[in-house]
Amino acid sequence: LDTFTRASTLIKDFLEAQNWGVYS
């Protein structure tokens, strides 16, 4: 569960970074 949460956080951060790249 901890590993899954960690992976989800990394994916979320990555997607947010991608969104910043698109909208900024």
PQR file of N, CA, C, O and H, with PARSE charges and radii, in Angstrom:
ATOM      1  N   LEU A   1       0.855  -1.210   0.000 -0.4000 1.5000
ATOM      2  CA  LEU A   1       0.000   0.000   0.000 -0.0000 2.0000
ATOM      3  C   LEU A   1       0.883   1.249   0.000  0.5500 1.7000
ATOM      4  O   LEU A   1       0.607   2.200  -0.731 -0.5500 1.4000
ATOM      5  N   ASP A   2       1.931   1.253   0.808 -0.4000 1.5000
ATOM      6  CA  ASP A   2       2.820   2.409   0.851 -0.0000 2.0000
ATOM      7  C   ASP A   2       3.480   2.623  -0.512  0.5500 1.7000
ATOM      8  O   ASP A   2       3.609   3.755  -0.979 -0.5500 1.4000
ATOM      9  H   ASP A   2       2.155   0.480   1.402  0.4000 1.0000
ATOM     10  N   THR A   3       3.898   1.521  -1.144 -0.4000 1.5000
ATOM     11  CA  THR A   3       4.530   1.619  -2.461 -0.0000 2.0000
ATOM     12  C   THR A   3       3.547   2.156  -3.478  0.5500 1.7000
ATOM     13  O   THR A   3       3.903   2.983  -4.317 -0.5500 1.4000
ATOM     14  H   THR A   3       3.794   0.601  -0.765  0.4000 1.0000
ATOM     15  N   PHE A   4       2.300   1.687  -3.408 -0.4000 1.5000
ATOM     16  CA  PHE A   4       1.273   2.158  -4.338 -0.0000 2.0000
ATOM     17  C   PHE A   4       1.013   3.645  -4.154  0.5500 1.7000
ATOM     18  O   PHE A   4       0.883   4.387  -5.127 -0.5500 1.4000
ATOM     19  H   PHE A   4       2.011   1.015  -2.727  0.4000 1.0000
ATOM     20  N   THR A   5       0.939   4.074  -2.901 -0.4000 1.5000
ATOM     21  CA  THR A   5       0.702   5.494  -2.615 -0.0000 2.0000
ATOM     22  C   THR A   5       1.855   6.333  -3.136  0.5500 1.7000
ATOM     23  O   THR A   5       1.648   7.408  -3.698 -0.5500 1.4000
ATOM     24  H   THR A   5       1.045   3.471  -2.110  0.4000 1.0000
ATOM     25  N   ARG A   6       3.056   5.843  -2.948 -0.4000 1.5000
ATOM     26  CA  ARG A   6       4.246   6.554  -3.407 -0.0000 2.0000
ATOM     27  C   ARG A   6       4.235   6.681  -4.926  0.5500 1.7000
ATOM     28  O   ARG A   6       4.526   7.747  -5.469 -0.5500 1.4000
ATOM     29  H   ARG A   6       3.224   4.970  -2.491  0.4000 1.0000
ATOM     30  N   ALA A   7       3.898   5.589  -5.604 -0.4000 1.5000
ATOM     31  CA  ALA A   7       3.836   5.602  -7.067 -0.0000 2.0000
ATOM     32  C   ALA A   7       2.758   6.565  -7.542  0.5500 1.7000
ATOM     33  O   ALA A   7       2.974   7.318  -8.491 -0.5500 1.4000
ATOM     34  H   ALA A   7       3.662   4.724  -5.163  0.4000 1.0000
ATOM     35  N   SER A   8       1.608   6.548  -6.893 -0.4000 1.5000
ATOM     36  CA  SER A   8       0.515   7.437  -7.274 -0.0000 2.0000
ATOM     37  C   SER A   8       0.930   8.896  -7.115  0.5500 1.7000
ATOM     38  O   SER A   8       0.586   9.740  -7.942 -0.5500 1.4000
ATOM     39  H   SER A   8       1.433   5.936  -6.121  0.4000 1.0000
ATOM     40  N   THR A   9       1.669   9.184  -6.050 -0.4000 1.5000
ATOM     41  CA  THR A   9       2.129  10.554  -5.817 -0.0000 2.0000
ATOM     42  C   THR A   9       3.096  10.985  -6.906  0.5500 1.7000
ATOM     43  O   THR A   9       3.027  12.114  -7.393 -0.5500 1.4000
ATOM     44  H   THR A   9       1.948   8.498  -5.379  0.4000 1.0000
ATOM     45  N   LEU A  10       4.008  10.079  -7.292 -0.4000 1.5000
ATOM     46  CA  LEU A  10       4.971  10.408  -8.345 -0.0000 2.0000
ATOM     47  C   LEU A  10       4.247  10.662  -9.658  0.5500 1.7000
ATOM     48  O   LEU A  10       4.575  11.606 -10.377 -0.5500 1.4000
ATOM     49  H   LEU A  10       4.064   9.162  -6.897  0.4000 1.0000
ATOM     50  N   ILE A  11       3.260   9.820  -9.978 -0.4000 1.5000
ATOM     51  CA  ILE A  11       2.480   9.993 -11.205 -0.0000 2.0000
ATOM     52  C   ILE A  11       1.723  11.308 -11.166  0.5500 1.7000
ATOM     53  O   ILE A  11       1.691  12.037 -12.157 -0.5500 1.4000
ATOM     54  H   ILE A  11       2.994   9.053  -9.394  0.4000 1.0000
ATOM     55  N   LYS A  12       1.114  11.616 -10.030 -0.4000 1.5000
ATOM     56  CA  LYS A  12       0.357  12.865  -9.882 -0.0000 2.0000
ATOM     57  C   LYS A  12       1.281  14.070 -10.086  0.5500 1.7000
ATOM     58  O   LYS A  12       0.942  15.008 -10.808 -0.5500 1.4000
ATOM     59  H   LYS A  12       1.140  11.023  -9.225  0.4000 1.0000
ATOM     60  N   ASP A  13       2.447  14.034  -9.444 -0.4000 1.5000
ATOM     61  CA  ASP A  13       3.406  15.130  -9.599 -0.0000 2.0000
ATOM     62  C   ASP A  13       3.830  15.269 -11.054  0.5500 1.7000
ATOM     63  O   ASP A  13       3.961  16.380 -11.567 -0.5500 1.4000
ATOM     64  H   ASP A  13       2.722  13.273  -8.857  0.4000 1.0000
ATOM     65  N   PHE A  14       4.048  14.118 -11.727 -0.4000 1.5000
ATOM     66  CA  PHE A  14       4.461  14.148 -13.128 -0.0000 2.0000
ATOM     67  C   PHE A  14       3.370  14.773 -13.997  0.5500 1.7000
ATOM     68  O   PHE A  14       3.658  15.615 -14.847 -0.5500 1.4000
ATOM     69  H   PHE A  14       3.942  13.215 -11.310  0.4000 1.0000
ATOM     70  N   LEU A  15       2.129  14.364 -13.785 -0.4000 1.5000
ATOM     71  CA  LEU A  15       1.022  14.897 -14.577 -0.0000 2.0000
ATOM     72  C   LEU A  15       0.840  16.385 -14.328  0.5500 1.7000
ATOM     73  O   LEU A  15       0.558  17.142 -15.257 -0.5500 1.4000
ATOM     74  H   LEU A  15       1.895  13.679 -13.094  0.4000 1.0000
ATOM     75  N   GLU A  16       1.000  16.806 -13.084 -0.4000 1.5000
ATOM     76  CA  GLU A  16       0.882  18.234 -12.766 -0.0000 2.0000
ATOM     77  C   GLU A  16       1.994  19.016 -13.461  0.5500 1.7000
ATOM     78  O   GLU A  16       1.765  20.119 -13.956 -0.5500 1.4000
ATOM     79  H   GLU A  16       1.229  16.191 -12.329  0.4000 1.0000
ATOM     80  N   ALA A  17       3.197  18.445 -13.496 -0.4000 1.5000
ATOM     81  CA  ALA A  17       4.314  19.100 -14.177 -0.0000 2.0000
ATOM     82  C   ALA A  17       4.001  19.213 -15.671  0.5500 1.7000
ATOM     83  O   ALA A  17       4.298  20.236 -16.288 -0.5500 1.4000
ATOM     84  H   ALA A  17       3.383  17.549 -13.094  0.4000 1.0000
ATOM     85  N   GLN A  18       3.414  18.187 -16.244 -0.4000 1.5000
ATOM     86  CA  GLN A  18       3.031  18.212 -17.650 -0.0000 2.0000
ATOM     87  C   GLN A  18       1.985  19.301 -17.888  0.5500 1.7000
ATOM     88  O   GLN A  18       2.055  20.027 -18.879 -0.5500 1.4000
ATOM     89  H   GLN A  18       3.173  17.356 -15.742  0.4000 1.0000
ATOM     90  N   ASN A  19       1.027  19.410 -16.985 -0.4000 1.5000
ATOM     91  CA  ASN A  19      -0.021  20.427 -17.113 -0.0000 2.0000
ATOM     92  C   ASN A  19       0.571  21.822 -17.067  0.5500 1.7000
ATOM     93  O   ASN A  19       0.150  22.704 -17.815 -0.5500 1.4000
ATOM     94  H   ASN A  19       0.971  18.820 -16.180  0.4000 1.0000
ATOM     95  N   TRP A  20       1.561  22.028 -16.182 -0.4000 1.5000
ATOM     96  CA  TRP A  20       2.229  23.326 -16.098 -0.0000 2.0000
ATOM     97  C   TRP A  20       2.908  23.639 -17.419  0.5500 1.7000
ATOM     98  O   TRP A  20       2.883  24.778 -17.886 -0.5500 1.4000
ATOM     99  H   TRP A  20       1.903  21.311 -15.575  0.4000 1.0000
ATOM    100  N   GLY A  21       3.528  22.603 -18.030 -0.4000 1.5000
ATOM    101  CA  GLY A  21       4.209  22.790 -19.303 -0.0000 2.0000
ATOM    102  C   GLY A  21       3.220  23.192 -20.396  0.5500 1.7000
ATOM    103  O   GLY A  21       3.546  23.990 -21.275 -0.5500 1.4000
ATOM    104  H   GLY A  21       3.549  21.678 -17.650  0.4000 1.0000
ATOM    105  N   VAL A  22       2.015  22.636 -20.332 -0.4000 1.5000
ATOM    106  CA  VAL A  22       1.001  22.925 -21.351 -0.0000 2.0000
ATOM    107  C   VAL A  22       0.405  24.311 -21.156  0.5500 1.7000
ATOM    108  O   VAL A  22       0.234  25.057 -22.120 -0.5500 1.4000
ATOM    109  H   VAL A  22       1.750  21.988 -19.617  0.4000 1.0000
ATOM    110  N   TYR A  23       0.088  24.657 -19.914 -0.4000 1.5000
ATOM    111  CA  TYR A  23      -0.694  25.880 -19.674 -0.0000 2.0000
ATOM    112  C   TYR A  23       0.137  27.127 -19.392  0.5500 1.7000
ATOM    113  O   TYR A  23      -0.389  28.238 -19.433 -0.5500 1.4000
ATOM    114  H   TYR A  23       0.226  24.051 -19.131  0.4000 1.0000
ATOM    115  N   SER A  24       1.429  26.959 -19.106 -0.4000 1.5000
ATOM    116  CA  SER A  24       2.238  28.126 -18.786 -0.0000 2.0000
ATOM    117  C   SER A  24       2.811  28.783 -20.045  0.5500 1.7000
ATOM    118  O   SER A  24       3.520  29.785 -19.950 -0.5500 1.4000
ATOM    119  H   SER A  24       1.857  26.056 -19.073  0.4000 1.0000
TER
END
